[in-house]
Amino acid sequence: MLKYIATLWVLASCQMTIAQSKKTIIPFQLTSFNNISISAVLNQTDTVRLMLHTGATDITLTEEATKKLKSLVFDKTIDGIQSWSGQTDGARVSEKNSLAIKGLRWDGLSITENKNSGQFTDGKIGLDLFKNKFVEIDFEKKVIIISEKLPKRLKGFEKHPLSYENGLMFIEAACEIAKDSTLTNRFLIHSGYAGSLLLDDKFVNEHQLDQKLKITGEKELKDSYGNVIKTKKALLPSFKIGNHALPDVSVGFFSGAMGRQKISVMGGDVLKRFNWIIDAKCGFIYLKRNGNFGMEYSKV
């Protein structure tokens, strides 16, 4: 009888191990600039801090970081890379690299060198590494959970459709301009942008938001290749995703740059106020407000 019970326990343990092997828990640091920073090992040699960039589709390392790495060899240079704020002269590319993150490993990867990443990180990775997986980002526990099935614990989560363009994820949200004026717009989910919201030029100009919103200041932004553009900062009375309304949200937009900023962006200072489950394969995202929901907005 004891042998039978022991056999059942071993089988149950094996089944549990198998189930757990389909789920990987990756710890991360949330930097003071609202970026998700993950520890990774490059080519089984170099440890790097990589920013999870939901608006990126490739792997990049900064020029400063590559100077310190022993295992990276650049094979070629590519010209004419288009970034969100302009054209850059070119970039070096390293091919056939391996990358390991918390037990997961990818081989044959190309890595592009550029100038900038999120502060305190050496480069960026996108969600392409987790293709066809469910990606849960828990900003309270500071873990990313990669799994093959949708988590069962969905109490309190709202389900929203995603739209895609060039591999990037967009979600619809509502901007309350005044008590009697609410505008719906599409926002890129962009964990690489430290701020709250960045509004596209067409949306700003069509609705004359530079005249309707309270302007609070100006700021300079740099893209990955060092291009600099200036933004105006304003205060949005309310920003609503589904049934979740965030009051007095800081927004940025480009003044006098019609056509430069073609998409609106939802950045890290909004994203961190929710826990997210991304089902990219089926085109849905689940979100639930967390303990960061009512905190003050960052001055970044």
C-alpha positions in Angstrom: 0.0 0.0 0.0 2.8 2.4 0.9 4.6 1.5 -2.4 1.4 2.3 -4.3 1.0 5.7 -2.5 4.7 6.5 -3.2 4.2 5.6 -6.9 1.2 7.9 -7.1 3.1 10.7 -5.4 6.0 10.3 -7.9 3.6 10.4 -10.8 1.8 13.5 -9.4 5.2 15.2 -8.9 6.2 14.4 -12.5 2.9 15.8 -13.8 3.5 18.9 -11.7 7.0 19.3 -13.1 5.8 18.9 -16.6 3.1 21.6 -16.0 5.5 23.9 -14.4 8.0 23.4 -17.2 5.6 25.1 -19.6 5.7 28.3 -17.5 8.8 30.5 -17.0 9.0 33.2 -14.4 11.4 36.0 -15.2 12.1 38.6 -12.5 12.7 42.2 -13.6 13.6 45.6 -12.2 11.3 48.6 -12.8 13.8 51.4 -13.2 13.2 55.0 -12.1 12.5 55.8 -15.7 9.6 53.2 -15.8 11.5 50.7 -18.0 11.4 47.0 -17.5 15.0 45.7 -17.1 15.8 42.0 -17.4 19.1 40.2 -16.8 20.3 38.1 -19.7 23.4 36.1 -20.8 24.9 36.7 -24.2 26.7 33.8 -25.9 27.1 32.0 -22.6 29.7 34.7 -21.6 28.4 38.3 -21.1 25.7 39.3 -18.7 23.7 42.3 -19.9 20.6 44.2 -18.7 18.0 44.4 -21.4 14.9 46.6 -21.6 11.7 44.8 -22.6 10.5 47.1 -25.3 6.9 46.3 -26.5 7.4 48.7 -29.4 10.5 46.9 -30.7 10.8 43.9 -33.1 14.5 43.3 -32.9 17.4 42.9 -30.4 19.8 45.9 -30.0 22.7 46.8 -27.8 24.1 50.3 -27.2 27.6 51.4 -28.4 28.6 51.9 -24.8 27.6 48.3 -23.9 29.3 46.6 -26.9 32.7 48.1 -26.0 32.6 46.0 -22.8 31.4 42.7 -24.2 33.9 39.9 -25.0 31.6 37.6 -27.0 30.1 39.9 -29.6 31.6 40.0 -33.1 30.2 42.4 -35.7 29.8 40.9 -39.2 28.4 43.7 -41.3 27.0 47.3 -41.4 23.5 48.2 -42.6 22.6 51.7 -43.9 19.5 53.8 -43.8 17.7 52.6 -40.6 14.5 54.5 -40.0 13.8 55.4 -36.4 10.7 57.0 -35.0 12.2 60.5 -35.1 14.2 60.3 -38.3 16.9 58.5 -40.4 20.2 57.4 -39.1 23.4 56.8 -41.1 23.8 53.1 -40.4 24.5 50.5 -37.7 26.7 47.5 -37.1 25.1 44.1 -37.0 26.3 40.9 -35.2 24.9 37.6 -36.4 24.6 34.1 -35.0 24.4 35.0 -31.3 22.8 33.1 -28.4 20.8 34.7 -25.6 19.6 33.1 -22.4 17.0 34.5 -20.0 16.0 32.5 -16.9 16.3 29.0 -18.4 15.1 30.1 -21.9 17.6 30.1 -24.7 17.6 31.3 -28.3 20.3 30.7 -30.9 21.2 32.2 -34.3 20.1 35.7 -33.2 21.1 39.0 -35.0 21.9 42.0 -32.8 22.0 45.6 -34.0 24.1 48.3 -32.4 22.6 51.7 -31.7 23.3 54.7 -29.4 20.6 54.6 -26.8 18.4 52.3 -24.7 16.4 52.9 -21.5 18.5 54.3 -18.7 20.4 51.7 -16.7 20.1 49.1 -19.5 22.5 47.8 -22.2 20.0 47.3 -24.9 16.5 46.2 -25.9 14.5 43.1 -26.7 10.9 42.9 -28.1 8.1 40.4 -27.6 9.1 38.5 -30.7 11.2 36.2 -28.5 8.0 35.0 -26.9 6.0 34.4 -30.1 2.9 32.3 -29.7 3.2 32.4 -25.9 1.1 34.2 -23.3 3.1 37.0 -21.7 2.0 38.2 -18.2 3.6 41.3 -16.8 3.0 41.7 -13.1 4.2 45.1 -12.0 3.5 44.4 -8.3 5.6 41.3 -8.0 8.0 42.5 -10.7 7.9 39.3 -12.7 7.1 38.4 -16.3 5.4 35.0 -16.7 5.8 33.2 -20.0 3.3 30.3 -20.5 1.7 28.2 -23.2 -1.9 28.6 -21.9 -4.0 31.5 -20.8 -3.8 31.8 -17.0 -6.9 30.7 -15.2 -6.8 33.4 -12.6 -8.5 36.2 -14.6 -10.7 37.6 -11.8 -10.6 41.4 -12.0 -9.0 41.5 -15.5 -10.7 43.3 -18.4 -10.3 41.8 -21.9 -9.5 44.2 -24.7 -8.9 43.7 -28.4 -5.5 44.5 -29.9 -4.8 45.8 -33.3 -1.5 45.3 -35.1 0.5 47.3 -37.6 4.0 46.3 -38.6 4.2 43.9 -35.7 3.3 46.6 -33.1 0.4 46.4 -30.6 -2.3 49.0 -30.4 -5.2 49.5 -28.0 -8.1 51.9 -28.1 -8.6 54.4 -25.2 -10.5 57.5 -24.5 -9.2 61.0 -23.8 -11.4 63.4 -21.8 -10.5 66.9 -23.0 -13.3 68.5 -21.0 -16.4 67.4 -19.1 -18.5 67.4 -22.3 -15.7 66.3 -24.7 -14.2 62.8 -24.9 -12.2 61.6 -27.9 -11.2 58.0 -28.7 -7.8 57.3 -30.2 -5.6 54.3 -30.9 -2.4 54.0 -28.7 0.8 52.0 -29.3 1.6 50.0 -26.2 5.2 51.2 -25.7 7.1 50.1 -22.6 10.2 51.8 -24.0 8.7 55.3 -23.5 9.2 56.4 -19.9 6.4 59.0 -19.9 2.6 58.6 -19.8 1.1 59.5 -23.2 2.4 60.9 -26.4 -0.2 62.1 -28.9 0.1 61.9 -32.6 0.2 65.1 -34.7 -3.0 64.5 -36.6 -5.0 63.9 -33.5 -3.6 67.0 -31.8 -4.1 69.3 -34.9 -7.6 68.0 -35.8 -8.9 68.6 -32.3 -6.8 71.7 -31.6 -5.5 70.2 -28.4 -2.6 72.6 -28.1 -5.3 75.3 -27.4 -7.7 73.2 -25.3 -5.2 71.5 -22.9 -3.3 73.2 -20.1 0.4 73.4 -21.3 2.8 72.6 -18.4 6.2 72.7 -20.1 8.5 71.5 -22.8 10.8 68.5 -23.1 13.5 67.1 -25.4 13.3 63.4 -26.5 16.1 61.3 -28.0 15.5 58.1 -30.1 17.8 55.1 -30.2 20.1 56.8 -32.6 20.5 60.2 -30.9 18.0 62.2 -33.0 16.5 65.0 -30.8 13.0 66.4 -31.1 11.1 68.8 -28.7 7.7 68.1 -27.2 5.2 70.1 -25.4 3.8 68.8 -22.1 0.1 69.2 -21.1 -2.4 67.9 -18.6 -5.2 65.6 -19.8 -8.2 65.7 -17.4 -8.9 62.0 -17.8 -7.6 59.0 -19.7 -9.8 55.9 -19.8 -9.0 52.3 -20.8 -12.2 50.3 -20.7 -13.7 51.0 -17.2 -10.5 52.3 -15.7 -10.1 56.1 -15.7 -6.9 57.8 -14.8 -7.3 61.4 -13.7 -4.9 64.3 -14.6 -2.6 62.4 -16.9 0.5 64.1 -18.3 0.6 64.0 -22.1 3.2 65.1 -24.7 2.9 66.2 -28.3 5.1 67.8 -30.9 4.5 71.4 -31.7 5.0 72.5 -35.2 6.0 69.0 -36.4 2.9 68.0 -38.4 3.4 64.6 -39.9 6.4 63.6 -37.8 4.6 61.8 -35.0 2.2 59.5 -36.8 1.1 57.4 -33.9 -0.1 58.0 -30.3 1.9 56.2 -27.6 1.0 54.8 -24.1 4.2 54.7 -22.1 5.6 53.1 -19.0 4.1 55.6 -16.5 0.6 54.3 -17.5 1.5 50.7 -18.2 2.9 50.2 -14.7 -0.5 51.0 -13.1 -1.9 47.7 -14.5 -0.9 44.0 -14.6 -1.1 42.8 -18.2 -1.6 39.5 -19.9 -0.8 39.6 -23.6 -2.4 37.1 -26.0 -0.8 38.2 -29.2 -1.7 35.1 -31.1 -5.4 35.7 -30.7 -5.2 39.5 -30.6 -6.3 40.3 -27.0 -4.9 41.9 -23.9 -6.1 41.5 -20.4 -5.5 44.2 -17.8 -6.1 44.7 -14.1 -5.3 47.8 -12.0 -2.7 47.2 -9.4 -1.2 49.0 -6.4 0.5 51.6 -8.6 -2.8 52.8 -10.0 -3.2 55.9 -7.8 0.4 56.9 -7.4 1.8 60.2 -8.6 3.1 60.5 -12.1 6.9 60.4 -12.6 8.8 63.5 -13.5 10.6 62.0 -16.5 
